[in-house]
Amino acid sequence: MFLLVGTTSFFLHQFFLGNTAVNFIPLLQKAYIFHFFFSLVLLIFFQIFCEVDKIFQQLGFIYMGVLVFKIIVFTAIFYPQLLGENMLSRYYRASLLIPVIVFLPLEVIFISKLMQSKKA
C-alpha cells in the first residue's frame, strides 16, 4: 500500500511540476524515498511493539516522539535546500512537504488499525 500510494503520488507530483523543475526532481525523489522507508520501518517496529504489553500502553507517546525525530532528521538532511546556502524558492520548499502530507495519514491509519486490532 505504501509503495503504491508513494509511487503514484510521486509521479503525479512530478507531472504537475512539469519540465520546469528538472533540477528539483532528484531532490523530490529523495524526499519521497526518505518518507517511504522511514514510514515502513516505523510500521514494522510498531507491529513488533504491539506484541509487548508493557510498551503497548505507551505507543501513542512513542509515536509522537518518533514523529518529532522524523521531522528533525528530514530537516537535517534537506537543510541546505530548506534553510541553508542552496535555499529553494518558497514554491519548491512547500512542494517538499507534499510527501509528508501523503505519508503521515497513511502512518496514522495503519498504526491506529494495529493498535485497535491489539485492543480487541
C-alpha positions as CSV (number, residue, x, y, z in Angstrom):
1,M,0.0,0.0,0.0
2,F,2.8,2.4,0.9
3,L,4.6,1.6,-2.3
4,L,1.5,2.1,-4.5
5,V,0.5,5.4,-2.8
6,G,4.0,6.7,-2.7
7,T,4.8,5.9,-6.3
8,T,1.5,7.2,-7.6
9,S,1.8,10.5,-5.7
10,F,5.5,10.9,-6.8
11,F,4.6,10.6,-10.4
12,L,1.6,12.8,-10.1
13,H,3.7,15.3,-8.2
14,Q,6.4,15.2,-10.9
15,F,3.7,15.5,-13.7
16,F,2.2,18.6,-12.1
17,L,5.6,20.2,-11.7
18,G,6.3,19.7,-15.4
19,N,9.6,20.2,-17.1
20,T,10.4,23.5,-15.3
21,A,11.8,21.6,-12.3
22,V,14.4,19.3,-13.8
23,N,16.9,20.1,-11.1
24,F,14.3,19.7,-8.4
25,I,13.1,16.2,-9.3
26,P,16.1,14.3,-7.8
27,L,15.6,16.2,-4.5
28,L,11.9,15.4,-4.6
29,Q,12.7,11.8,-5.2
30,K,15.0,11.7,-2.2
31,A,12.2,13.2,-0.1
32,Y,9.7,10.5,-1.2
33,I,12.3,7.7,-0.6
34,F,13.1,9.1,2.9
35,H,9.4,9.2,3.9
36,F,8.7,5.8,2.4
37,F,11.4,4.0,4.2
38,F,11.0,5.9,7.5
39,S,7.3,5.1,7.5
40,L,7.8,1.5,6.5
41,V,10.4,0.9,9.3
42,L,8.1,2.7,11.7
43,L,5.2,0.4,10.9
44,I,7.4,-2.7,11.3
45,F,8.6,-1.6,14.7
46,F,5.1,-0.8,15.8
47,Q,4.0,-4.2,14.6
48,I,6.6,-5.7,16.9
49,F,6.0,-3.3,19.8
50,C,2.2,-4.0,19.7
51,E,3.0,-7.5,21.0
52,V,4.8,-6.2,24.1
53,D,2.2,-5.4,26.7
54,K,4.5,-3.1,28.8
55,I,5.2,-0.9,25.7
56,F,1.7,-1.1,24.2
57,Q,0.2,1.4,26.6
58,Q,2.9,4.0,25.6
59,L,2.8,3.6,21.9
60,G,0.9,6.8,21.3
61,F,3.6,8.8,23.1
62,I,6.3,6.8,21.4
63,Y,4.7,7.7,18.0
64,M,4.7,11.4,18.8
65,G,8.4,11.3,19.8
66,V,9.3,9.4,16.6
67,L,7.3,11.9,14.6
68,V,9.4,14.7,16.0
69,F,12.5,12.7,15.4
70,K,11.4,12.2,11.8
71,I,10.9,15.9,11.3
72,I,14.3,16.7,12.8
73,V,16.1,14.1,10.5
74,F,14.2,15.3,7.4
75,T,15.2,18.9,8.2
76,A,18.8,17.9,8.8
77,I,19.0,16.1,5.5
78,F,17.4,18.8,3.5
79,Y,18.7,21.8,5.5
80,P,20.7,23.3,2.6
81,Q,17.7,23.4,0.4
82,L,15.2,24.4,3.1
83,L,17.1,27.0,5.1
84,G,20.8,26.9,4.1
85,E,23.0,28.2,1.3
86,N,21.2,26.4,-1.5
87,M,17.8,27.7,-0.5
88,L,14.9,26.9,-2.9
89,S,12.1,29.2,-3.7
90,R,9.1,29.1,-1.4
91,Y,7.1,27.1,-4.0
92,Y,9.7,24.3,-4.1
93,R,10.1,24.3,-0.3
94,A,6.4,23.9,0.0
95,S,6.5,21.2,-2.6
96,L,8.9,19.2,-0.4
97,L,6.2,19.0,2.2
98,I,3.8,17.1,0.0
99,P,5.5,13.7,0.8
100,V,4.9,14.5,4.4
101,I,1.2,15.1,3.7
102,V,1.0,11.9,1.7
103,F,2.7,9.5,4.2
104,L,1.6,11.0,7.5
105,P,-2.1,10.0,7.1
106,L,-1.0,6.5,6.0
107,E,1.1,6.1,9.0
108,V,-1.7,7.2,11.3
109,I,-4.2,4.9,9.7
110,F,-2.0,1.8,9.8
111,I,-0.8,2.5,13.3
112,S,-4.3,3.1,14.6
113,K,-5.5,-0.1,12.9
114,L,-2.6,-2.0,14.5
115,M,-3.4,-0.7,18.0
116,Q,-7.2,-1.3,17.6
117,S,-6.6,-4.9,16.5
118,K,-4.4,-5.5,19.5
119,K,-7.0,-4.0,21.9
120,A,-9.8,-6.1,20.5
